[in-house]
Amino acid sequence: MACSLSTFLLSLLVALHSGFLSRAHAAVVNLDFNITWVTANPDGMLDRPVMGINGQWPLPRLNFTKGDNVVVKLNNQLGNQTTSLHFHGLFQHGTNEMDGPVGVTQCEVPAGMSMTYNFTVDQPGTYWYHSHTRGQYPDGFRQQFIIHDPENPYNGQFDEEIGLTVSDWYHMQIPDLLKSFIDYTNPTGAEPVPNSALMNDTQNLTVPIEAGKTYFFRLTNVGGFAGQYFWIEGHNMTIIEVDGVYTEPASTDMIYISAAQRYGFLVTAKNDSSTNFPIVSSMDTSLFDTVPATLNTNVTGWLVYDDKADKPVPALLDEFDPYDDWTLTPQDGMALYEKADQSILLDLKMADLGNGANYAFFNDVTYTPPVVPTLYSVLSTGANANNASIYGDYTNSFVLEKDQIVEIILNNNDGGKHPFHLHGHNFQAVLRSEENAGNYDPSNHSAFSAVPMRRDTFMVYPQSNFVVRFKADNPGVWFFHCHIDWHLATGLAAVMIEDPLQLQKMVTVPQDHYDVCKAGNVPTAGNAAGNTINVFDLSNQNKSVAPLPAGFTARGIVALVFSCIAAFLGLAAIAWYGAAPIGSAELASAKKFIAEAEARSS
């Protein structure tokens, strides 16, 4: 008995001591983010307005420690745009209301108003933060953040950490580009081609290093469109982390990093410090419909051993051969979820709607934000929150039960690559087919890995498929979407509504979140249409653009528009000439005018 008591007291002392140490390491990190316009010229080609924080751009790279409580007061001082804030990759356990996507977990923050985000960072790794308002973060509102881990299994194997971002860059502001992108004059949906590539929001970056040391590089693609091929001449990279998941060491000389992905890798410097080496990132031009002859698709920095030595021009490559991230193995050895309790099939396509513009679809539905943000519908509809139909016909919403193993089968019936991100989780990358493999066939596929790679952003190849699985153990409303921002703007998204009745018990939305909704005249109760009386009545829901009339093509819509214009001009000309006697010269001129208008319409 005495022995048992002493053992108990010793265990209690150890537990209390451990708890004290955990609390001692945790900190409250208060951040004031005043979002303002700043003028910048990161590629040296054009001064333009960018979204800064507290009057500065590039934005601050943030460093937290696992267990920290982060409190961010977001104050929108842009004047002419709404905004929002998402900490990409955080699971937001118990704080789904802090996740950030507009129309999903919150309303837009109007100019002149503030909203506070308050959450605990309970997972280590390499992440980034960005606006989650329509097409906004490529205008500068994005940056890397790191959550340091006292229990990192690779501690002691590196001397220093180095943060790196790569991105694409546009000279025009995104709202203007969106107007021309989602338009009948762009019926093929050709995305705007970036003007430049950036590294740490600049070009000609220098990274000082010391001979013989090992460095932990944390690499994030914060771009809105282009995936990038990344390499360091003369140096090997050992991958040890992706998207916050530690991996078994994997050696490579090239990485492909899609928009929104992150990699952590070790680089050991050479013992000879007489030579500097290029760091190169090259935009994936297979994503571009056209490649302007003047476009420099690369951005180059340098590992600088000797700041007095030359900075050599990178060697030309015949081809790109990056490491296949699907083959990575998680360091924790987590086994494959062998059976799915719920399987969600998402067929992806791009097509034109009745306005002649090109949109993105899952299962023939292009995501259209609901009248009421989906989280607020969950919180205000009682037991009916378990019924997916209340979330609208245009949101691709799926209700997940507690602790289900959920499988997403995504068939890409488009000719482009797409990086897909799931909020609130990372997922097992169960399968990715080769390019042009067609749709997933459950009776005929390659073998699944026994210990599949996990990450939160995974790319599907053109005309192919992937399968991912995760456990529904995090109640919340979680966005699943393409992280090419052009495609998200045209509706390539779905919503996972996880254990909604439990979520109702967990979440209390702060008043300042409701205040920004009220300021924007956005209702915060009821179904997707804002109906609180009959939550199955969706008559006032937001709808996508109507489909093309049967038999019409985008080219036909354009011709119809110009034909109508020509007809109107023709009638106007006739009416004008009809007000006075018409001579032969005037009649000939009118006929010529109408003929030219009709020719233009064809």
CORWO-V277044 format. One record per helix or strand. SS is the DSSP state (H for helix, E for strand). FROM is the first residue (numbers start at 1). TO is the last residue. If there is no record, write none. Layout:
# CORWO-V277044
ss=SS from=FROM to=TO
ss=SS from=FROM to=TO
This chain:
# CORWO-V277044
ss=H from=2 to=25
ss=E from=28 to=40
ss=E from=48 to=53
ss=E from=56 to=56
ss=E from=62 to=65
ss=E from=69 to=76
ss=E from=83 to=83
ss=E from=86 to=88
ss=H from=96 to=98
ss=E from=102 to=102
ss=E from=106 to=106
ss=E from=109 to=109
ss=E from=114 to=120
ss=E from=125 to=130
ss=H from=137 to=139
ss=E from=142 to=148
ss=E from=160 to=169
ss=H from=174 to=181
ss=H from=184 to=186
ss=E from=196 to=199
ss=E from=202 to=202
ss=E from=206 to=208
ss=E from=214 to=221
ss=E from=228 to=232
ss=E from=237 to=242
ss=E from=245 to=252
ss=E from=255 to=257
ss=E from=262 to=268
ss=E from=277 to=283
ss=H from=285 to=287
ss=E from=298 to=304
ss=H from=325 to=327
ss=E from=330 to=330
ss=E from=342 to=353
ss=E from=358 to=362
ss=E from=365 to=365
ss=H from=374 to=380
ss=H from=382 to=386
ss=H from=388 to=391
ss=E from=397 to=400
ss=E from=405 to=412
ss=E from=418 to=422
ss=E from=427 to=432
ss=E from=454 to=455
ss=E from=457 to=460
ss=E from=464 to=471
ss=E from=476 to=482
ss=H from=485 to=489
ss=E from=493 to=498
ss=H from=500 to=506
ss=H from=511 to=519
ss=E from=547 to=547
ss=H from=554 to=578
ss=H from=584 to=601
